[in-house]
Amino acid sequence: MSAVKVIRALLTAHAPVLALVPEERIVAGTVPQGTLLPAIGLTEISRVEMPTASLSQRAVQVTARVQVTVHTRTYPEQKAVLQAARLGPGAHTGTVAGVLVRSVMRDIVGPDLKDEAASIFEQCRDFKVVFVEAN
């Protein structure tokens, strides 16, 4: 959950994202049915904990991959929200949402998807979040 918390904090502090998606529609987990669009769902899709040699230290470094899925009404809106969710240039480090972050880096972008029945356009962007977590 820490990696999702970090990405949510960065997205809700990023003006280009907030210009397109209200903060309350940037949610941890799956976007609930019936949510007004555009909206963004955040899920952790993998994580690797780097054990210490002694396995007795109080903290461990974790690398987690977080998927940022945008849900919109139109294809151009999908592309605009996904572009805004890039979080700007560089790696993000320091304490974010109370989590000691080593780095947040952009990773892959997924395919264009459309839910024909619901007329929802979707696409995802992944981030790798490296942070320190209590052991």
Residue pairs with C-beta under 8 A, 6 or more apart in sequence:
1 28
1 44
2 62
2 64
2 99
2 131
2 133
3 44
3 47
3 62
3 64
3 65
3 66
3 129
3 131
4 28
4 42
4 43
4 44
4 66
5 28
5 97
5 98
5 99
6 66
6 96
6 97
6 99
6 101
6 104
6 129
6 131
7 42
7 66
7 68
7 104
7 127
7 129
8 26
8 27
8 28
8 42
8 97
9 96
9 97
10 87
10 92
10 96
10 104
11 17
11 26
11 40
11 42
11 68
11 85
11 87
12 18
12 23
12 26
14 84
14 85
14 87
14 88
16 83
16 84
16 88
17 26
17 40
17 81
17 84
17 85
19 84
20 38
20 77
20 80
20 81
20 84
21 38
21 39
21 40
21 70
21 81
21 84
25 31
25 35
25 36
25 37
25 38
25 39
25 40
26 39
26 40
26 42
27 35
27 39
27 40
27 41
27 42
28 42
28 43
29 41
29 42
29 43
30 41
30 43
31 39
31 40
31 41
31 69
31 71
35 71
37 71
37 72
37 73
37 120
38 70
38 71
38 72
38 73
38 77
38 81
39 70
39 71
40 68
40 69
40 70
40 71
40 81
40 85
41 68
41 69
41 71
42 66
42 67
42 68
42 69
43 66
43 67
43 69
44 64
44 65
44 66
44 67
45 65
45 66
45 67
45 126
46 64
46 65
47 62
47 63
47 64
47 65
48 62
48 63
48 64
49 60
49 61
49 62
49 133
50 60
50 61
50 62
50 63
51 60
52 60
52 135
57 135
58 134
58 135
59 132
59 133
59 134
59 135
60 132
60 133
60 134
60 135
61 102
61 130
61 131
61 132
61 133
62 130
62 131
62 132
62 133
63 128
63 129
63 130
64 128
64 129
64 131
65 107
65 126
65 127
65 128
65 129
66 126
66 127
66 129
67 110
67 124
67 125
67 126
68 85
68 124
68 125
68 126
68 127
69 122
69 123
69 124
70 78
70 81
70 82
70 85
70 122
70 123
70 124
70 125
71 120
71 121
71 122
72 78
72 81
72 120
72 121
72 122
73 119
73 120
73 121
74 121
75 112
75 114
75 121
77 121
78 112
78 121
78 122
78 123
79 123
82 109
82 123
82 125
85 125
86 106
86 125
87 104
87 106
87 127
91 103
91 104
91 105
92 101
92 103
92 104
93 101
93 102
93 103
93 104
94 100
94 101
95 101
96 104
99 131
99 132
99 133
100 131
100 132
101 129
101 130
101 131
102 130
102 131
102 132
103 128
103 129
103 130
104 127
104 128
104 129
104 130
105 127
105 128
106 125
106 126
106 127
107 125
107 126
107 127
107 128
108 125
108 126
109 123
109 124
109 125
109 126
110 123
110 124
110 125
110 126
111 123
112 121
112 122
112 123
113 121
113 122
113 123
114 120
114 121
114 122
115 122
